[in-house]
Amino acid sequence: MLGNVQCHFPSLSFDSNTKNSLIGHNFSIEQSICTGDSYNAVGPLRAIRGATAQAVYGDMEDTAHIFIFYLPNTRFQYKSVGQEILRKTLKEVGSDIEVGSENGGKYVRSAIDKIWSIRLDIRIDALNWLNLQNRNTGTLITTVGTLYQPKDKSIEPETLSELQTITLSNALEHLKNLSYFLSYANGGYIGPLYIEGYKYTQNRLHPIQTSCAVALAFETTPIEQLCSSWVTVESNLKLYMECFPAFERMMQNLTWRETIDFTLTQYFQATRPGMPWQVVASAIGAALERLSYTILVEEESDTNKKADFELLFDTFDKDKRNRADKRWKMDDKYKKTDGKYLSWTGIRLSLLLERIGLVADKNPDNIQSFLNIRNDAVHPRVSIMTIEQRWKFIKQTIQWIDEVLLWRLGYSSKYLDRTQQWESSTLPRYNLSLRDSSW
């Protein structure tokens, strides 16, 4: 017992499906799974052990002016440009005389709305750990992030009323979205393992006090298992971070939340080194199908166009199948050199590429080549194609996923050109002017 709160231990169960809650003095653990129990032979001390997805200091509805969070394995920050330099200043012992300075790392900052901003700091030791030449494995916290209001640089007691606060639960929601956003750039899952909220006070002896905190068990991809991301040494992290508000608006839509979750799963599978072409082709096809429906149908504001697009996704009904044939298989831009039209799947993919401005990639024969590869991956092989030819088309279609997502986010700088033999960058091939202004 601490304070006025007694911690009531749950009944011990070794059933992994049994989840209990623990509430104690200024802390809580929800849905804990107990795996062991012990008593002290001398006094009434009892201890239990187990696992939980998160443990909270204070309350999730407690508020703070600023939140510090810690991210692991942030390779995207090691590779990309568009960041500012952290300087490490050396001062004489016992005085403020500066005797030198050196590179201390780098950071990037960006506004997420009119009030709140995010800053990501990575230090030299973390950058060295992320260097592939060092061949490190596992997981290490490498980036310290801050969710803050820019005014917090000069906090004075008389200006505290001008600052806003948000709850720990609201901050966590922002940071969950940020985790998906940065995971896509990182080539694997990352998320804050610890978040701490601080409040400014008028007490000059203790101007900052911890108000709440949460430890989390976010899914984290070990550094040696990170995939081949679109980020290169020429990609601009600052410009990518400026796309985060658009991503948050996407995540407010249930369809996009499900699409992002599904697409990242397929994308990481497709870009993981050493995966067989059959697995990669199947994953790419699934991701492009989901993105096609979300962009062509869910986000289409023109009711006539939306009805036409829906015909392509609902071909089990005989009447709709006939209407789809009449609407789409009469247009020669979907006709291959053999005189036959693309399948409905091929037309959907062609329309998706057209929507983002990749007109040059809409060649029906190239689209059909990829569809043949995908069909070969899930059915007995029917097409004659060398392994080299298969990988050529597969890499191109992985790049289509990147280009669809980066176009939707509004990213305007360089990204990986997967069609080249060696790692190189390309400027956007998609047309950002085709994006909806409301995004």
Disulfide bonds with the S-S distance in Angstrom:
none
